[in-house]
Amino acid sequence: MRNIVRSQFFSIAGLLSLLFVSSSCLCPLIVPDPPPKEEAWPSWAPDSQRLAYECYLDGPVQEGSRSIVDWGEPEGVFQSFYTAEAADICISDVDEHDQVRLITDPGGDWHPVWSPDGSRIAYLRQDGIYLVTVEGGEQHRLVPLDSSYIKLGWLPGEDLDLSWSPAGDRLLFSGCLDNPDHDVYVVDADTGAIVNLTPNSRMQEISPMWTLDGTKIVFLSTASSSSQYNSCDLKGDAPHQLRLVNVDGSGANVVYEPEFFYASISVSNSGQVLFVANMTSMTAYDYSLPSTEKGNLYRIDLAGENLIEMLTVGEGGNEIIIAPSWSPNEDYVAYRHFTKLRILNVGTGEVHELSEQPSVDSFVWSPDSQRIAVTTSIWEDMARDSEEHIHVFDLRSWTFSPLLPK
């Protein structure tokens, strides 16, 4: 889903600017119409050729929902955008640049995740977890959930983190189904039977990820107290531990004992866990503001041994490492530096800064490690209007191209 919370956060500067302008003149607000078509949250098919994603083509509109600043005009400008309930699921061939709308039901269809065999796509609706067949478009609700369980935030741990097992027989997610604490759950993709893997913990278990053989799950655990506004919301100011559990819920243990604040992990196909430590906080404010305590990039094996520092930022460094992710072949690690995508060559240690790239919100590797699908946003002068589109970065040519022509 479009990052509504983040959009509101980044529009503060624009809103303040509009208030400043309007205080000096009685200028009407301009509401451009119609809203732009958008796409976000890509998921690769196993053939590395197609993408499933949220598409915003029509539906409910929130007028004047995001601010745009044009310093050449005396008027303030608010752009209309489709609401979250306008999201459908679309599929595109990356090379053909086509678009097929797979789901057109009323209400939001969010966060598609393509199955390993390519036959099904799991996604979220306000009332649960759904499956749809890629060829016939047949849909059914796999897991009924109360709407309060469906989290579509943008801080680590806020989402359900829905993902398929490597064998395609189960789905993994984190949520607050049994109690106010986040637990790790697996659900049978055929029957919908759910198992809570961490029922006795009073910690918050978030960001679960499968190991390649599908027998173990890596996740983050934090004692973060829940927000006073919602029992399932997380505060962003508590440290985390890196933990591991078997898929049947047994054998829980700590992989990395020291607590760290930056809650983002990636598990390689060989079982190397990637994470960033020494960040002062996991909140968006520390992502966007310079800090003297930057996060260094580490990897460690599932046994909690062989800790390796892969990228050292150092005291007073200007590098920010956000959401590091292994390429499937483990040759590269991609991460965000503020709003830009950077790629670390694991063999040489060289960091590639890509030129002429759009502002990156999130990204995902293709299974063949040759491409990266990127959700991008558009900035207007000093304000971000959060119009989101998918671009594809090709490592063979080191170029970005839009998924869909404008």
C-alpha positions in Angstrom: 0.0 0.0 0.0 1.1 3.6 -0.5 2.9 4.7 2.6 0.2 7.0 4.0 1.9 7.6 7.4 5.2 8.5 5.7 3.5 10.7 3.2 2.0 12.7 6.0 5.4 13.0 7.8 7.2 14.3 4.8 4.4 16.7 3.9 5.0 18.7 7.1 7.6 20.9 5.4 5.2 21.6 2.5 2.3 22.3 4.9 4.4 24.8 6.9 5.4 26.5 3.6 1.8 26.8 2.6 0.8 28.3 5.9 3.6 30.8 5.5 2.5 31.7 1.9 -1.1 32.0 2.8 -0.4 34.3 5.7 1.0 36.8 3.3 -1.8 36.6 0.8 -5.3 35.3 0.6 -4.7 32.8 -2.2 -6.9 29.9 -3.0 -5.7 26.3 -2.8 -5.4 24.6 -6.1 -6.6 21.0 -6.3 -5.4 19.3 -9.5 -7.6 16.6 -10.9 -7.7 13.7 -11.7 -5.3 12.0 -9.3 -2.2 10.4 -10.8 -2.0 6.7 -11.6 0.4 5.0 -9.2 2.0 1.6 -8.4 3.9 0.4 -5.4 5.0 -2.6 -3.3 6.5 -4.9 -6.1 7.0 -8.7 -5.7 8.9 -10.7 -8.2 7.7 -13.8 -9.9 10.1 -16.8 -9.7 11.0 -16.3 -13.4 12.5 -12.8 -12.6 10.5 -11.5 -15.5 7.2 -10.4 -14.0 6.1 -8.2 -11.1 3.0 -8.2 -9.0 2.2 -4.9 -7.3 -0.4 -2.6 -5.9 -1.9 -0.4 -8.6 -3.9 2.7 -8.1 -6.0 3.3 -11.2 -9.4 4.4 -10.0 -11.5 4.3 -6.9 -12.0 6.4 -3.8 -10.2 9.8 -3.9 -9.0 11.9 -1.0 -9.0 15.5 -2.3 -6.1 17.7 -1.4 -4.5 14.9 0.6 -0.8 15.8 0.0 0.9 19.2 -0.4 3.1 20.3 -3.2 5.1 23.5 -3.0 5.9 25.5 -6.2 8.1 28.4 -5.2 7.4 30.1 -8.5 3.7 30.4 -7.7 2.1 32.4 -4.9 -0.6 29.9 -4.3 -0.4 26.8 -2.3 -1.0 23.5 -4.1 -2.7 20.4 -2.8 -2.7 17.3 -5.1 -5.6 14.8 -4.9 -4.6 11.1 -4.5 -6.4 7.8 -4.5 -7.0 6.5 -1.0 -5.6 3.1 0.3 -9.0 1.5 -0.4 -8.3 2.2 -4.2 -5.5 -0.4 -4.3 -5.9 -3.3 -6.7 -3.3 -6.0 -7.7 -1.7 -5.7 -11.1 0.9 -7.8 -13.0 3.4 -6.5 -15.5 6.1 -8.1 -17.6 9.3 -6.0 -17.0 10.4 -6.0 -20.6 7.0 -5.7 -22.2 5.9 -2.8 -19.9 2.4 -4.1 -20.0 -0.2 -3.9 -17.2 -2.9 -6.5 -16.3 -5.2 -5.9 -13.4 -5.6 -9.2 -11.6 -7.9 -8.1 -8.9 -10.6 -5.4 -9.1 -12.7 -6.0 -6.0 -14.0 -3.0 -4.1 -11.8 -2.2 -1.1 -8.0 -2.2 -0.8 -5.9 -5.2 -2.0 -2.4 -4.7 -0.5 1.1 -6.1 -0.3 1.1 -8.9 -2.9 3.7 -11.7 -2.5 4.3 -14.2 -5.3 4.5 -17.9 -4.4 7.7 -19.8 -5.2 6.1 -21.9 -7.9 4.6 -18.9 -9.6 1.0 -20.1 -9.4 -0.5 -18.0 -6.6 -0.2 -14.6 -5.0 -0.9 -13.9 -1.3 -2.1 -10.5 -0.4 -3.9 -8.6 2.4 -7.3 -7.1 2.7 -8.9 -5.4 5.6 -10.6 -8.6 6.7 -7.7 -11.1 6.3 -5.0 -12.8 4.3 -6.1 -13.8 0.7 -4.8 -16.0 -2.1 -5.4 -15.5 -5.8 -4.4 -17.8 -8.7 -2.2 -16.0 -11.3 -3.8 -17.6 -14.4 -7.5 -17.7 -13.5 -7.7 -14.9 -11.0 -9.7 -17.2 -8.5 -9.6 -15.7 -5.0 -10.4 -16.9 -1.6 -9.8 -15.7 2.0 -7.2 -18.0 3.6 -7.1 -16.4 7.1 -10.0 -14.2 8.5 -8.5 -11.4 10.5 -10.0 -8.5 12.4 -9.2 -5.2 10.6 -7.1 -4.1 13.6 -4.6 -6.8 12.8 -3.8 -5.5 9.3 -0.9 -3.2 9.8 0.3 -1.3 6.8 2.9 1.0 8.4 6.3 1.8 7.2 8.5 1.3 10.3 10.1 -2.1 10.6 7.7 -4.5 12.4 4.6 -2.5 11.7 3.7 -4.6 8.7 2.5 -8.2 8.8 5.7 -9.1 6.9 3.8 -11.7 4.9 6.2 -14.2 3.1 6.0 -17.6 1.5 8.1 -20.6 2.7 10.7 -21.8 0.2 8.5 -24.9 -0.5 5.4 -22.7 -1.0 3.3 -24.7 1.5 3.2 -22.1 4.3 3.0 -18.4 4.9 4.9 -16.5 7.6 3.9 -13.2 9.3 4.1 -11.3 12.6 1.1 -9.8 14.3 -1.1 -9.5 17.4 -3.6 -12.3 17.0 -3.6 -13.9 20.5 -2.5 -11.0 22.7 -1.3 -7.4 22.6 2.2 -8.5 21.8 3.6 -9.3 18.4 4.2 -13.0 17.8 5.5 -15.0 14.9 2.9 -17.1 13.0 3.0 -19.7 10.2 -0.2 -20.6 8.3 -0.8 -23.6 6.1 -1.4 -22.3 2.5 -4.0 -24.9 1.8 -6.0 -25.2 5.0 -5.4 -21.9 6.7 -4.4 -23.5 10.0 -2.3 -21.1 12.0 0.5 -21.9 14.5 1.9 -19.3 16.9 5.6 -20.0 17.2 6.3 -17.6 20.1 3.1 -17.9 22.3 4.9 -17.7 25.7 7.0 -14.7 25.0 6.0 -11.3 26.4 8.4 -9.7 24.0 7.5 -8.2 20.6 8.6 -10.5 17.8 8.8 -8.8 14.4 10.3 -9.0 10.9 10.4 -12.8 10.6 12.4 -14.3 7.7 12.7 -17.9 6.4 16.0 -19.7 6.1 16.5 -21.3 2.7 15.6 -24.8 3.7 12.4 -23.6 5.4 13.1 -25.3 8.7 14.1 -22.2 10.7 12.9 -18.6 11.1 15.0 -15.6 12.0 13.3 -12.7 13.7 13.9 -9.6 15.8 12.7 -9.5 19.4 12.2 -6.3 21.5 10.8 -5.4 24.8 9.3 -2.3 23.3 6.2 -1.3 25.2 3.1 -0.9 23.1 1.9 2.5 22.2 -0.8 3.9 24.4 -3.0 4.6 21.4 -3.2 1.0 20.1 -2.2 -2.2 21.8 -0.6 -3.6 18.7 1.4 -0.5 17.8 5.1 -0.4 18.5 7.2 2.3 19.9 10.4 3.0 17.9 12.8 3.6 20.8 13.6 0.2 22.2 16.6 -2.1 21.4 16.3 -5.4 19.6 17.9 -8.9 19.7 18.4 -11.2 16.8 16.7 -14.6 17.5 16.0 -17.9 15.8 13.2 -20.5 16.1 12.4 -23.8 14.4 9.4 -23.8 12.2 7.5 -26.0 14.7 8.2 -23.5 17.5 11.0 -25.5 19.2 14.7 -24.6 19.6 14.3 -20.9 20.2 17.6 -19.2 20.8 19.5 -15.9 20.5 21.7 -15.5 17.4 23.2 -12.1 18.4 23.3 -11.3 22.1 24.0 -7.6 22.1 21.0 -5.4 21.7 20.9 -3.0 18.8 18.4 -0.3 17.8 18.1 -0.5 14.0 15.5 -3.2 13.4 16.2 -4.5 9.9 17.6 -7.9 8.9 18.2 -9.9 5.7 18.9 -13.7 5.5 21.1 -15.0 2.7 20.5 -18.3 1.0 23.6 -19.7 2.8 22.2 -18.7 6.2 24.2 -15.4 6.7 22.1 -12.9 8.6 22.7 -9.2 7.7 22.0 -6.4 10.1 23.0 -2.9 11.1 24.1 -2.1 14.6 25.0 1.0 16.6 22.2 3.2 15.3 20.9 5.5 17.9 17.3 4.7 17.1 15.1 2.9 14.5 12.8 6.0 14.0 12.6 8.0 10.7 14.1 11.0 12.4 17.4 9.3 12.7 17.2 8.0 9.1 17.0 11.6 7.8 19.2 13.5 10.2 23.0 13.3 10.6 24.3 11.5 13.6 27.7 11.0 15.1 26.8 7.4 15.9 26.3 5.7 12.5 25.3 2.1 12.0 27.9 -0.4 10.8 26.9 -3.3 8.6 27.5 -6.8 10.0 26.8 -10.4 9.1 26.6 -13.5 11.3 25.8 -17.2 10.8 22.7 -18.9 12.2 24.8 -20.5 15.0 25.6 -17.0 16.3 29.2 -17.4 15.2 31.7 -15.8 12.7 30.6 -12.2 13.2 32.0 -10.1 10.3 31.9 -6.3 9.9 31.1 -5.8 6.2 31.0 -2.0 6.1 32.4 0.4 8.7 30.9 3.8 8.7 33.0 5.2 11.5 32.8 8.1 13.9 31.4 11.2 12.2 30.8 9.3 8.9 28.1 10.5 6.6 26.8 7.0 5.6 23.3 5.9 6.6 22.6 2.2 5.9 18.8 1.6 5.7 17.2 -1.8 5.0 20.2 -3.8 3.8 19.3 -6.8 1.6 21.3 -9.7 0.2 21.2 -10.4 -3.5 20.1 -14.1 -3.9 23.5 -15.0 -5.2 25.2 -13.2 -2.3 27.5 -11.2 -4.5 25.9 -7.9 -3.5 24.2 -6.1 -0.7 21.8 -3.3 -1.6 20.7 -0.7 0.9 19.3 2.8 1.0 21.4 5.9 1.9 18.7 8.4 2.7 16.6 8.2 -0.4 19.2 6.8 -2.7 20.0 3.2 -3.6 23.6 2.0 -3.0 25.1 -1.4 -3.8 28.0 -3.1 -1.9 30.2 -5.6 -3.8 30.6 -8.3 -1.1 33.8 -9.6 -2.7 35.7 -6.3 -3.1 34.0 -4.2 -0.4 33.4 -1.4 -3.0 30.3 0.6 -2.7 28.6 1.7 -5.9 26.6 4.9 -5.8 24.2 5.0 -8.7 23.8 8.2 -10.7 20.6 9.7 -12.1 18.4 7.6 -9.9 14.9 8.5 -8.5 14.1 8.9 -4.8 13.9 5.3 -3.4 11.3 4.3 -0.8 11.8 0.5 -0.9 13.3 -2.2 -3.1 13.4 -6.0 -3.7 15.9 -8.2 -5.6 14.8 -10.4 -8.5 15.4 -14.1 -7.9 18.2 -14.2 -10.5 20.0 -11.3 -8.8 20.1 -9.3 -12.1 17.5 -6.7 -11.3 16.1 -4.7 -8.4 12.5 -3.5 -8.4 12.3 -0.1 -6.6 9.3 1.9 -5.3 10.1 5.5 -6.0 8.5 8.8 -5.0 8.5 12.2 -6.6 9.6 15.4 -5.0 8.3 18.9 -5.9 10.9 21.5 -4.9 11.2 21.2 -1.1 8.1 19.1 -0.5 7.4 15.4 -1.3 4.0 14.8 -2.8 4.5 11.0 -2.5 3.3 10.1 -6.0 4.8 6.5 -6.1 5.9 4.5 -9.1 8.0 1.4 -9.7 11.3 1.5 -11.4 13.6 -1.4 -12.3 17.4 -1.2 -11.8 19.3 -3.5 -14.1 22.7 -4.6 -12.8 23.8 -5.6 -16.3 23.6 -2.1 -17.6 23.5 -0.2 -14.3 20.5 1.8 -15.4 17.0 2.6 -14.0 13.9 2.4 -16.2 10.2 2.9 -15.3 8.1 -0.3 -15.1 5.3 1.5 -17.0 5.7 4.2 -19.7 4.1 7.5 -18.8 
